[in-house]
Amino acid sequence: MQNLLSSMNYLTLQSARGPLASMHALDVMWVSFYSIGAMLLSVLIVGLTRKWVNNGCLSLILRLVAFVIFAIGSILMVLVVLTWPN
């Protein structure tokens, strides 16, 4: 029973390394900075769009661009978090 538990623990640790596990730890750090920057950029775009853009169509396009940037930043951050044990 103990042997089975140790083999299951080994398999869990190996599979929990995440999708960015092949990258160096400092490269993963830079990916996290890029994702934080992308999310900050999207918040700034939405804020500036609300304040200065009065055209509805242009406002919609800018908000969609901000949403895509935020989604990319969020996906990258999830990948960084999944790689945390590395």
PECORCOR-V828950 format. One record per residue. N is the residue number from 1. OMEGA is omega in radians with two decimals (999 if undefined). D_CENTER is the distance of its C-alpha to the mean C-alpha in Angstrom with 2 decimals. Layout:
BEGIN
N	OMEGA	D_CENTER
N	OMEGA	D_CENTER
END
This chain:
BEGIN
1	-3.14	38.83
2	3.12	37.40
3	3.12	36.79
4	3.13	34.86
5	3.13	32.63
6	3.10	31.95
7	3.09	31.11
8	3.11	28.71
9	3.11	27.05
10	3.14	26.81
11	3.13	25.23
12	-3.14	22.67
13	-3.13	21.70
14	-3.11	21.56
15	-3.09	19.35
16	-3.11	16.93
17	3.04	15.90
18	-3.06	12.76
19	3.13	11.95
20	-3.04	11.51
21	-3.14	14.73
22	3.13	16.87
23	3.05	15.33
24	-3.07	16.97
25	3.12	15.55
26	3.05	15.78
27	3.07	13.85
28	3.08	10.90
29	3.13	11.56
30	3.07	11.56
31	3.11	8.21
32	3.09	6.99
33	3.10	9.61
34	-3.13	8.71
35	3.07	5.37
36	3.10	7.83
37	3.12	10.41
38	3.11	9.09
39	3.10	8.85
40	3.10	12.19
41	3.14	13.65
42	3.09	13.19
43	3.11	14.89
44	3.12	17.55
45	3.14	18.23
46	3.13	18.83
47	3.13	20.96
48	3.10	22.97
49	3.12	23.45
50	-3.04	24.87
51	-2.94	27.14
52	-3.08	28.54
53	-3.14	28.18
54	3.14	31.02
55	-3.07	30.91
56	-3.11	29.40
57	3.12	28.42
58	3.10	26.77
59	3.12	24.97
60	-3.13	23.65
61	3.14	22.49
62	3.11	20.71
63	3.06	18.99
64	3.08	17.90
65	3.11	16.53
66	3.11	14.66
67	3.12	13.33
68	3.12	12.18
69	3.12	10.50
70	3.12	8.79
71	3.10	7.85
72	3.10	6.52
73	3.13	4.47
74	3.12	3.53
75	3.10	3.65
76	3.14	2.53
77	3.07	2.13
78	3.10	4.40
79	3.10	5.79
80	-3.14	6.49
81	3.11	7.99
82	3.13	9.84
83	-3.00	11.20
84	-3.08	12.47
85	-3.13	16.14
86	999	16.43
END
